[in-house]
Amino acid sequence: MELLTWITVAYFVILVLTLAVGLIAIATTLMSVAKKLGAISEGLKVVEQNTAPLNGGIEKLNGSLGGLAGGLMVAESSFVSANEHLQETLDAVAVAK
């Protein structure tokens, strides 16, 4: 019976040591990840500071591009109309030959 007790104690010690090693490995990995996430967070703060002046300019640019889009739509309809007239002219020339 004494042998069984020692085997149980040895098993328990091995189990606890294995769990401790595993938990230490997990904790080390988590600390490494936390450090890297902190560096990423600092980098994003720098990006935010560097891009903050763009906010007003982007809205002005967006307004200008909206006006440009309207002008391009008018130009597109003019090109479509010109294309139709050219096709009519080509058809008339083809019939005349």
Biopython code that builds the backbone (N, CA, C, O; Angstrom):
import numpy as np
from Bio.PDB.StructureBuilder import StructureBuilder

atoms = [
    (1, "MET", "N", (0.819, -1.191, 0.000)),
    (1, "MET", "CA", (0.000, 0.000, 0.000)),
    (1, "MET", "C", (0.864, 1.257, 0.000)),
    (1, "MET", "O", (0.497, 2.285, -0.568)),
    (2, "GLU", "N", (2.018, 1.149, 0.648)),
    (2, "GLU", "CA", (2.902, 2.291, 0.715)),
    (2, "GLU", "C", (3.440, 2.640, -0.679)),
    (2, "GLU", "O", (3.644, 3.816, -0.980)),
    (3, "LEU", "N", (3.672, 1.638, -1.527)),
    (3, "LEU", "CA", (4.143, 1.860, -2.894)),
    (3, "LEU", "C", (3.107, 2.625, -3.704)),
    (3, "LEU", "O", (3.445, 3.533, -4.463)),
    (4, "LEU", "N", (1.851, 2.253, -3.539)),
    (4, "LEU", "CA", (0.770, 2.924, -4.248)),
    (4, "LEU", "C", (0.682, 4.393, -3.827)),
    (4, "LEU", "O", (0.410, 5.253, -4.665)),
    (5, "THR", "N", (0.898, 4.684, -2.590)),
    (5, "THR", "CA", (0.880, 6.057, -2.089)),
    (5, "THR", "C", (2.006, 6.870, -2.737)),
    (5, "THR", "O", (1.790, 8.003, -3.166)),
    (6, "TRP", "N", (3.203, 6.290, -2.804)),
    (6, "TRP", "CA", (4.333, 6.991, -3.407)),
    (6, "TRP", "C", (4.135, 7.197, -4.911)),
    (6, "TRP", "O", (4.511, 8.239, -5.448)),
    (7, "ILE", "N", (3.566, 6.245, -5.569)),
    (7, "ILE", "CA", (3.275, 6.389, -7.003)),
    (7, "ILE", "C", (2.264, 7.510, -7.219)),
    (7, "ILE", "O", (2.394, 8.302, -8.152)),
    (8, "THR", "N", (1.263, 7.570, -6.357)),
    (8, "THR", "CA", (0.246, 8.617, -6.457)),
    (8, "THR", "C", (0.861, 9.991, -6.219)),
    (8, "THR", "O", (0.572, 10.942, -6.944)),
    (9, "VAL", "N", (1.706, 10.087, -5.203)),
    (9, "VAL", "CA", (2.366, 11.356, -4.895)),
    (9, "VAL", "C", (3.264, 11.766, -6.068)),
    (9, "VAL", "O", (3.271, 12.930, -6.468)),
    (10, "ALA", "N", (4.020, 10.810, -6.617)),
    (10, "ALA", "CA", (4.904, 11.113, -7.748)),
    (10, "ALA", "C", (4.086, 11.577, -8.950)),
    (10, "ALA", "O", (4.453, 12.537, -9.626)),
    (11, "TYR", "N", (2.977, 10.890, -9.209)),
    (11, "TYR", "CA", (2.094, 11.282, -10.309)),
    (11, "TYR", "C", (1.566, 12.695, -10.097)),
    (11, "TYR", "O", (1.532, 13.501, -11.028)),
    (12, "PHE", "N", (1.153, 12.991, -8.857)),
    (12, "PHE", "CA", (0.631, 14.313, -8.532)),
    (12, "PHE", "C", (1.701, 15.380, -8.741)),
    (12, "PHE", "O", (1.404, 16.440, -9.292)),
    (13, "VAL", "N", (2.926, 15.128, -8.318)),
    (13, "VAL", "CA", (4.018, 16.085, -8.482)),
    (13, "VAL", "C", (4.297, 16.313, -9.966)),
    (13, "VAL", "O", (4.463, 17.454, -10.397)),
    (14, "ILE", "N", (4.349, 15.244, -10.742)),
    (14, "ILE", "CA", (4.576, 15.363, -12.186)),
    (14, "ILE", "C", (3.444, 16.153, -12.844)),
    (14, "ILE", "O", (3.687, 17.006, -13.697)),
    (15, "LEU", "N", (2.231, 15.866, -12.449)),
    (15, "LEU", "CA", (1.070, 16.577, -12.992)),
    (15, "LEU", "C", (1.144, 18.064, -12.675)),
    (15, "LEU", "O", (0.926, 18.890, -13.563)),
    (16, "VAL", "N", (1.444, 18.422, -11.441)),
    (16, "VAL", "CA", (1.526, 19.823, -11.035)),
    (16, "VAL", "C", (2.667, 20.528, -11.776)),
    (16, "VAL", "O", (2.506, 21.659, -12.234)),
    (17, "LEU", "N", (3.826, 19.853, -11.892)),
    (17, "LEU", "CA", (4.947, 20.449, -12.609)),
    (17, "LEU", "C", (4.614, 20.665, -14.083)),
    (17, "LEU", "O", (4.957, 21.699, -14.656)),
    (18, "THR", "N", (3.950, 19.694, -14.692)),
    (18, "THR", "CA", (3.559, 19.821, -16.097)),
    (18, "THR", "C", (2.591, 20.983, -16.286)),
    (18, "THR", "O", (2.734, 21.776, -17.216)),
    (19, "LEU", "N", (1.624, 21.074, -15.411)),
    (19, "LEU", "CA", (0.675, 22.193, -15.484)),
    (19, "LEU", "C", (1.380, 23.526, -15.268)),
    (19, "LEU", "O", (1.077, 24.505, -15.950)),
    (20, "ALA", "N", (2.313, 23.571, -14.326)),
    (20, "ALA", "CA", (3.042, 24.811, -14.064)),
    (20, "ALA", "C", (3.856, 25.231, -15.293)),
    (20, "ALA", "O", (3.851, 26.405, -15.664)),
    (21, "VAL", "N", (4.550, 24.288, -15.920)),
    (21, "VAL", "CA", (5.331, 24.601, -17.116)),
    (21, "VAL", "C", (4.410, 25.097, -18.234)),
    (21, "VAL", "O", (4.731, 26.073, -18.912)),
    (22, "GLY", "N", (3.295, 24.443, -18.425)),
    (22, "GLY", "CA", (2.346, 24.860, -19.458)),
    (22, "GLY", "C", (1.798, 26.252, -19.197)),
    (22, "GLY", "O", (1.711, 27.073, -20.110)),
    (23, "LEU", "N", (1.425, 26.518, -17.939)),
    (23, "LEU", "CA", (0.889, 27.839, -17.600)),
    (23, "LEU", "C", (1.954, 28.927, -17.716)),
    (23, "LEU", "O", (1.649, 30.050, -18.115)),
    (24, "ILE", "N", (3.184, 28.608, -17.375)),
    (24, "ILE", "CA", (4.259, 29.584, -17.532)),
    (24, "ILE", "C", (4.489, 29.888, -19.016)),
    (24, "ILE", "O", (4.707, 31.042, -19.386)),
    (25, "ALA", "N", (4.440, 28.865, -19.856)),
    (25, "ALA", "CA", (4.604, 29.065, -21.291)),
    (25, "ALA", "C", (3.475, 29.929, -21.846)),
    (25, "ALA", "O", (3.715, 30.816, -22.665)),
    (26, "ILE", "N", (2.263, 29.676, -21.407)),
    (26, "ILE", "CA", (1.115, 30.473, -21.853)),
    (26, "ILE", "C", (1.261, 31.916, -21.383)),
    (26, "ILE", "O", (1.025, 32.844, -22.157)),
    (27, "ALA", "N", (1.652, 32.116, -20.115)),
    (27, "ALA", "CA", (1.816, 33.467, -19.578)),
    (27, "ALA", "C", (2.904, 34.231, -20.331)),
    (27, "ALA", "O", (2.747, 35.417, -20.620)),
    (28, "THR", "N", (4.008, 33.549, -20.647)),
    (28, "THR", "CA", (5.090, 34.184, -21.391)),
    (28, "THR", "C", (4.609, 34.619, -22.773)),
    (28, "THR", "O", (4.912, 35.725, -23.218)),
    (29, "THR", "N", (3.869, 33.759, -23.441)),
    (29, "THR", "CA", (3.336, 34.084, -24.766)),
    (29, "THR", "C", (2.365, 35.250, -24.689)),
    (29, "THR", "O", (2.393, 36.143, -25.537)),
    (30, "LEU", "N", (1.513, 35.245, -23.684)),
    (30, "LEU", "CA", (0.549, 36.337, -23.528)),
    (30, "LEU", "C", (1.247, 37.661, -23.240)),
    (30, "LEU", "O", (0.812, 38.705, -23.727)),
    (31, "MET", "N", (2.308, 37.635, -22.467)),
    (31, "MET", "CA", (3.057, 38.877, -22.205)),
    (31, "MET", "C", (3.721, 39.388, -23.479)),
    (31, "MET", "O", (3.777, 40.595, -23.714)),
    (32, "SER", "N", (4.216, 38.479, -24.288)),
    (32, "SER", "CA", (4.829, 38.869, -25.554)),
    (32, "SER", "C", (3.790, 39.492, -26.486)),
    (32, "SER", "O", (4.054, 40.506, -27.133)),
    (33, "VAL", "N", (2.626, 38.887, -26.547)),
    (33, "VAL", "CA", (1.543, 39.417, -27.381)),
    (33, "VAL", "C", (1.103, 40.790, -26.866)),
    (33, "VAL", "O", (0.858, 41.703, -27.655)),
    (34, "ALA", "N", (1.003, 40.933, -25.541)),
    (34, "ALA", "CA", (0.600, 42.222, -24.966)),
    (34, "ALA", "C", (1.618, 43.306, -25.318)),
    (34, "ALA", "O", (1.237, 44.437, -25.620)),
    (35, "LYS", "N", (2.901, 42.971, -25.283)),
    (35, "LYS", "CA", (3.940, 43.936, -25.628)),
    (35, "LYS", "C", (3.806, 44.356, -27.095)),
    (35, "LYS", "O", (3.908, 45.540, -27.415)),
    (36, "LYS", "N", (3.579, 43.391, -27.975)),
    (36, "LYS", "CA", (3.441, 43.701, -29.401)),
    (36, "LYS", "C", (2.175, 44.507, -29.674)),
    (36, "LYS", "O", (2.185, 45.413, -30.508)),
    (37, "LEU", "N", (1.091, 44.186, -28.981)),
    (37, "LEU", "CA", (-0.140, 44.963, -29.152)),
    (37, "LEU", "C", (0.044, 46.388, -28.655)),
    (37, "LEU", "O", (-0.514, 47.321, -29.233)),
    (38, "GLY", "N", (0.821, 46.570, -27.592)),
    (38, "GLY", "CA", (1.118, 47.916, -27.112)),
    (38, "GLY", "C", (1.886, 48.712, -28.154)),
    (38, "GLY", "O", (1.620, 49.896, -28.359)),
    (39, "ALA", "N", (2.840, 48.061, -28.811)),
    (39, "ALA", "CA", (3.607, 48.736, -29.861)),
    (39, "ALA", "C", (2.711, 49.103, -31.032)),
    (39, "ALA", "O", (2.843, 50.185, -31.603)),
    (40, "ILE", "N", (1.808, 48.215, -31.389)),
    (40, "ILE", "CA", (0.866, 48.498, -32.473)),
    (40, "ILE", "C", (-0.035, 49.671, -32.096)),
    (40, "ILE", "O", (-0.302, 50.544, -32.922)),
    (41, "SER", "N", (-0.498, 49.691, -30.856)),
    (41, "SER", "CA", (-1.356, 50.775, -30.387)),
    (41, "SER", "C", (-0.626, 52.113, -30.452)),
    (41, "SER", "O", (-1.208, 53.113, -30.872)),
    (42, "GLU", "N", (0.628, 52.141, -30.047)),
    (42, "GLU", "CA", (1.409, 53.371, -30.128)),
    (42, "GLU", "C", (1.583, 53.813, -31.581)),
    (42, "GLU", "O", (1.491, 55.001, -31.889)),
    (43, "GLY", "N", (1.832, 52.855, -32.469)),
    (43, "GLY", "CA", (1.967, 53.170, -33.891)),
    (43, "GLY", "C", (0.689, 53.747, -34.466)),
    (43, "GLY", "O", (0.728, 54.679, -35.269)),
    (44, "LEU", "N", (-0.444, 53.197, -34.060)),
    (44, "LEU", "CA", (-1.728, 53.705, -34.556)),
    (44, "LEU", "C", (-2.008, 55.111, -34.034)),
    (44, "LEU", "O", (-2.620, 55.921, -34.729)),
    (45, "LYS", "N", (-1.565, 55.401, -32.822)),
    (45, "LYS", "CA", (-1.735, 56.759, -32.298)),
    (45, "LYS", "C", (-0.922, 57.755, -33.126)),
    (45, "LYS", "O", (-1.379, 58.864, -33.403)),
    (46, "VAL", "N", (0.277, 57.352, -33.513)),
    (46, "VAL", "CA", (1.116, 58.221, -34.350)),
    (46, "VAL", "C", (0.452, 58.436, -35.708)),
    (46, "VAL", "O", (0.439, 59.554, -36.222)),
    (47, "VAL", "N", (-0.096, 57.375, -36.287)),
    (47, "VAL", "CA", (-0.786, 57.497, -37.576)),
    (47, "VAL", "C", (-1.985, 58.429, -37.437)),
    (47, "VAL", "O", (-2.231, 59.263, -38.308)),
    (48, "GLU", "N", (-2.723, 58.288, -36.352)),
    (48, "GLU", "CA", (-3.883, 59.150, -36.132)),
    (48, "GLU", "C", (-3.459, 60.618, -36.032)),
    (48, "GLU", "O", (-4.111, 61.496, -36.596)),
    (49, "GLN", "N", (-2.366, 60.875, -35.314)),
    (49, "GLN", "CA", (-1.884, 62.249, -35.190)),
    (49, "GLN", "C", (-1.414, 62.795, -36.541)),
    (49, "GLN", "O", (-1.658, 63.957, -36.866)),
    (50, "ASN", "N", (-0.748, 61.960, -37.312)),
    (50, "ASN", "CA", (-0.218, 62.423, -38.600)),
    (50, "ASN", "C", (-1.307, 62.636, -39.639)),
    (50, "ASN", "O", (-1.138, 63.456, -40.542)),
    (51, "THR", "N", (-2.406, 61.929, -39.536)),
    (51, "THR", "CA", (-3.477, 62.065, -40.524)),
    (51, "THR", "C", (-4.587, 63.005, -40.070)),
    (51, "THR", "O", (-5.517, 63.262, -40.834)),
    (52, "ALA", "N", (-4.514, 63.523, -38.851)),
    (52, "ALA", "CA", (-5.559, 64.421, -38.348)),
    (52, "ALA", "C", (-5.733, 65.659, -39.230)),
    (52, "ALA", "O", (-6.875, 66.067, -39.445)),
    (53, "PRO", "N", (-4.671, 66.283, -39.753)),
    (53, "PRO", "CA", (-4.872, 67.472, -40.595)),
    (53, "PRO", "C", (-5.616, 67.184, -41.902)),
    (53, "PRO", "O", (-6.092, 68.116, -42.550)),
    (54, "LEU", "N", (-5.722, 65.950, -42.290)),
    (54, "LEU", "CA", (-6.377, 65.618, -43.558)),
    (54, "LEU", "C", (-7.898, 65.718, -43.488)),
    (54, "LEU", "O", (-8.557, 65.789, -44.525)),
    (55, "ASN", "N", (-8.465, 65.724, -42.283)),
    (55, "ASN", "CA", (-9.927, 65.684, -42.154)),
    (55, "ASN", "C", (-10.624, 66.793, -42.923)),
    (55, "ASN", "O", (-11.544, 66.514, -43.692)),
    (56, "GLY", "N", (-10.218, 68.037, -42.741)),
    (56, "GLY", "CA", (-10.873, 69.144, -43.447)),
    (56, "GLY", "C", (-10.626, 69.091, -44.943)),
    (56, "GLY", "O", (-11.528, 69.371, -45.734)),
    (57, "GLY", "N", (-9.422, 68.737, -45.333)),
    (57, "GLY", "CA", (-9.086, 68.674, -46.754)),
    (57, "GLY", "C", (-9.854, 67.594, -47.478)),
    (57, "GLY", "O", (-10.218, 67.761, -48.642)),
    (58, "ILE", "N", (-10.102, 66.495, -46.806)),
    (58, "ILE", "CA", (-10.819, 65.390, -47.448)),
    (58, "ILE", "C", (-12.259, 65.796, -47.737)),
    (58, "ILE", "O", (-12.810, 65.435, -48.777)),
    (59, "GLU", "N", (-12.866, 66.538, -46.828)),
    (59, "GLU", "CA", (-14.246, 66.968, -47.062)),
    (59, "GLU", "C", (-14.315, 67.948, -48.238)),
    (59, "GLU", "O", (-15.238, 67.884, -49.050)),
    (60, "LYS", "N", (-13.332, 68.856, -48.324)),
    (60, "LYS", "CA", (-13.296, 69.783, -49.466)),
    (60, "LYS", "C", (-13.084, 69.006, -50.768)),
    (60, "LYS", "O", (-13.736, 69.267, -51.779)),
    (61, "LEU", "N", (-12.163, 68.053, -50.717)),
    (61, "LEU", "CA", (-11.889, 67.237, -51.900)),
    (61, "LEU", "C", (-13.124, 66.454, -52.304)),
    (61, "LEU", "O", (-13.431, 66.346, -53.492)),
    (62, "ASN", "N", (-13.831, 65.911, -51.335)),
    (62, "ASN", "CA", (-15.046, 65.148, -51.620)),
    (62, "ASN", "C", (-16.090, 66.033, -52.292)),
    (62, "ASN", "O", (-16.753, 65.605, -53.237)),
    (63, "GLY", "N", (-16.238, 67.275, -51.803)),
    (63, "GLY", "CA", (-17.182, 68.200, -52.430)),
    (63, "GLY", "C", (-16.779, 68.522, -53.861)),
    (63, "GLY", "O", (-17.619, 68.573, -54.758)),
    (64, "SER", "N", (-15.477, 68.739, -54.064)),
    (64, "SER", "CA", (-14.997, 69.028, -55.422)),
    (64, "SER", "C", (-15.215, 67.845, -56.344)),
    (64, "SER", "O", (-15.622, 68.011, -57.494)),
    (65, "LEU", "N", (-14.947, 66.672, -55.846)),
    (65, "LEU", "CA", (-15.128, 65.479, -56.672)),
    (65, "LEU", "C", (-16.600, 65.227, -56.986)),
    (65, "LEU", "O", (-16.932, 64.678, -58.037)),
    (66, "GLY", "N", (-17.482, 65.632, -56.069)),
    (66, "GLY", "CA", (-18.915, 65.522, -56.344)),
    (66, "GLY", "C", (-19.302, 66.398, -57.523)),
    (66, "GLY", "O", (-20.067, 65.984, -58.395)),
    (67, "GLY", "N", (-18.761, 67.628, -57.543)),
    (67, "GLY", "CA", (-19.020, 68.514, -58.678)),
    (67, "GLY", "C", (-18.427, 67.976, -59.964)),
    (67, "GLY", "O", (-19.043, 68.062, -61.026)),
    (68, "LEU", "N", (-17.234, 67.423, -59.866)),
    (68, "LEU", "CA", (-16.583, 66.834, -61.034)),
    (68, "LEU", "C", (-17.391, 65.654, -61.570)),
    (68, "LEU", "O", (-17.494, 65.465, -62.782)),
    (69, "ALA", "N", (-17.960, 64.866, -60.666)),
    (69, "ALA", "CA", (-18.760, 63.725, -61.092)),
    (69, "ALA", "C", (-19.968, 64.191, -61.901)),
    (69, "ALA", "O", (-20.319, 63.579, -62.909)),
    (70, "GLY", "N", (-20.603, 65.280, -61.453)),
    (70, "GLY", "CA", (-21.737, 65.821, -62.207)),
    (70, "GLY", "C", (-21.313, 66.272, -63.594)),
    (70, "GLY", "O", (-22.007, 66.010, -64.577)),
    (71, "GLY", "N", (-20.168, 66.952, -63.674)),
    (71, "GLY", "CA", (-19.662, 67.389, -64.969)),
    (71, "GLY", "C", (-19.318, 66.221, -65.871)),
    (71, "GLY", "O", (-19.565, 66.273, -67.076)),
    (72, "LEU", "N", (-18.755, 65.178, -65.307)),
    (72, "LEU", "CA", (-18.420, 63.995, -66.108)),
    (72, "LEU", "C", (-19.669, 63.296, -66.622)),
    (72, "LEU", "O", (-19.653, 62.724, -67.711)),
    (73, "MET", "N", (-20.751, 63.334, -65.851)),
    (73, "MET", "CA", (-21.997, 62.730, -66.328)),
    (73, "MET", "C", (-22.555, 63.515, -67.515)),
    (73, "MET", "O", (-23.071, 62.932, -68.468)),
    (74, "VAL", "N", (-22.446, 64.838, -67.446)),
    (74, "VAL", "CA", (-22.885, 65.669, -68.576)),
    (74, "VAL", "C", (-22.028, 65.367, -69.794)),
    (74, "VAL", "O", (-22.542, 65.229, -70.904)),
    (75, "ALA", "N", (-20.714, 65.264, -69.584)),
    (75, "ALA", "CA", (-19.814, 64.950, -70.698)),
    (75, "ALA", "C", (-20.136, 63.582, -71.286)),
    (75, "ALA", "O", (-20.090, 63.394, -72.502)),
    (76, "GLU", "N", (-20.460, 62.637, -70.423)),
    (76, "GLU", "CA", (-20.805, 61.296, -70.918)),
    (76, "GLU", "C", (-22.037, 61.354, -71.819)),
    (76, "GLU", "O", (-22.060, 60.745, -72.889)),
    (77, "SER", "N", (-23.053, 62.084, -71.384)),
    (77, "SER", "CA", (-24.261, 62.159, -72.214)),
    (77, "SER", "C", (-23.962, 62.870, -73.538)),
    (77, "SER", "O", (-24.545, 62.534, -74.569)),
    (78, "SER", "N", (-23.061, 63.846, -73.509)),
    (78, "SER", "CA", (-22.681, 64.524, -74.753)),
    (78, "SER", "C", (-21.952, 63.555, -75.679)),
    (78, "SER", "O", (-22.197, 63.538, -76.885)),
    (79, "PHE", "N", (-21.053, 62.745, -75.112)),
    (79, "PHE", "CA", (-20.338, 61.763, -75.930)),
    (79, "PHE", "C", (-21.284, 60.708, -76.499)),
    (79, "PHE", "O", (-21.117, 60.273, -77.638)),
    (80, "VAL", "N", (-22.265, 60.301, -75.716)),
    (80, "VAL", "CA", (-23.245, 59.330, -76.209)),
    (80, "VAL", "C", (-24.019, 59.927, -77.379)),
    (80, "VAL", "O", (-24.241, 59.269, -78.395)),
    (81, "SER", "N", (-24.423, 61.177, -77.220)),
    (81, "SER", "CA", (-25.156, 61.859, -78.289)),
    (81, "SER", "C", (-24.285, 62.006, -79.539)),
    (81, "SER", "O", (-24.746, 61.773, -80.656)),
    (82, "ALA", "N", (-23.020, 62.396, -79.340)),
    (82, "ALA", "CA", (-22.099, 62.541, -80.474)),
    (82, "ALA", "C", (-21.882, 61.200, -81.154)),
    (82, "ALA", "O", (-21.809, 61.125, -82.381)),
    (83, "ASN", "N", (-21.779, 60.153, -80.368)),
    (83, "ASN", "CA", (-21.596, 58.815, -80.926)),
    (83, "ASN", "C", (-22.798, 58.416, -81.780)),
    (83, "ASN", "O", (-22.639, 57.836, -82.854)),
    (84, "GLU", "N", (-23.986, 58.726, -81.303)),
    (84, "GLU", "CA", (-25.193, 58.405, -82.081)),
    (84, "GLU", "C", (-25.207, 59.182, -83.395)),
    (84, "GLU", "O", (-25.538, 58.624, -84.441)),
    (85, "HIS", "N", (-24.853, 60.457, -83.346)),
    (85, "HIS", "CA", (-24.833, 61.269, -84.562)),
    (85, "HIS", "C", (-23.765, 60.768, -85.538)),
    (85, "HIS", "O", (-23.994, 60.735, -86.747)),
    (86, "LEU", "N", (-22.609, 60.383, -85.020)),
    (86, "LEU", "CA", (-21.567, 59.833, -85.888)),
    (86, "LEU", "C", (-22.023, 58.528, -86.530)),
    (86, "LEU", "O", (-21.729, 58.270, -87.697)),
    (87, "GLN", "N", (-22.734, 57.713, -85.773)),
    (87, "GLN", "CA", (-23.228, 56.462, -86.321)),
    (87, "GLN", "C", (-24.243, 56.733, -87.437)),
    (87, "GLN", "O", (-24.237, 56.064, -88.470)),
    (88, "GLU", "N", (-25.116, 57.726, -87.213)),
    (88, "GLU", "CA", (-26.084, 58.097, -88.250)),
    (88, "GLU", "C", (-25.359, 58.576, -89.501)),
    (88, "GLU", "O", (-25.748, 58.243, -90.620)),
    (89, "THR", "N", (-24.299, 59.365, -89.301)),
    (89, "THR", "CA", (-23.528, 59.875, -90.439)),
    (89, "THR", "C", (-22.863, 58.730, -91.184)),
    (89, "THR", "O", (-22.893, 58.691, -92.414)),
    (90, "LEU", "N", (-22.263, 57.798, -90.455)),
    (90, "LEU", "CA", (-21.619, 56.632, -91.071)),
    (90, "LEU", "C", (-22.647, 55.793, -91.835)),
    (90, "LEU", "O", (-22.378, 55.311, -92.935)),
    (91, "ASP", "N", (-23.805, 55.631, -91.244)),
    (91, "ASP", "CA", (-24.856, 54.859, -91.918)),
    (91, "ASP", "C", (-25.281, 55.556, -93.214)),
    (91, "ASP", "O", (-25.483, 54.905, -94.239)),
    (92, "ALA", "N", (-25.415, 56.893, -93.160)),
    (92, "ALA", "CA", (-25.825, 57.659, -94.342)),
    (92, "ALA", "C", (-24.726, 57.582, -95.426)),
    (92, "ALA", "O", (-25.042, 57.489, -96.612)),
    (93, "VAL", "N", (-23.474, 57.618, -95.036)),
    (93, "VAL", "CA", (-22.382, 57.533, -96.004)),
    (93, "VAL", "C", (-22.347, 56.131, -96.618)),
    (93, "VAL", "O", (-22.088, 55.974, -97.812)),
    (94, "ALA", "N", (-22.607, 55.128, -95.800)),
    (94, "ALA", "CA", (-22.592, 53.747, -96.288)),
    (94, "ALA", "C", (-23.722, 53.520, -97.277)),
    (94, "ALA", "O", (-23.540, 52.787, -98.249)),
    (95, "VAL", "N", (-24.893, 54.129, -97.058)),
    (95, "VAL", "CA", (-26.021, 53.982, -97.964)),
    (95, "VAL", "C", (-25.738, 54.721, -99.262)),
    (95, "VAL", "O", (-26.121, 54.252, -100.334)),
    (96, "ALA", "N", (-25.073, 55.869, -99.181)),
    (96, "ALA", "CA", (-24.802, 56.694, -100.346)),
    (96, "ALA", "C", (-23.802, 56.011, -101.291)),
    (96, "ALA", "O", (-23.825, 56.284, -102.491)),
    (97, "LYS", "N", (-22.959, 55.164, -100.803)),
    (97, "LYS", "CA", (-21.957, 54.512, -101.655)),
    (97, "LYS", "C", (-22.612, 53.505, -102.481)),
    (97, "LYS", "O", (-21.953, 52.834, -103.276)),
]
sb = StructureBuilder()
sb.init_structure("model")
sb.init_model(0)
sb.init_chain("A")
sb.init_seg("    ")
for serial, (resi, resn, name, xyz) in enumerate(atoms, 1):
    if name == "N":
        sb.init_residue(resn, " ", resi, " ")
    sb.init_atom(name, np.array(xyz, "f"), 0.0, 1.0, " ", f" {name:<3s}", serial, name[0])
structure = sb.get_structure()
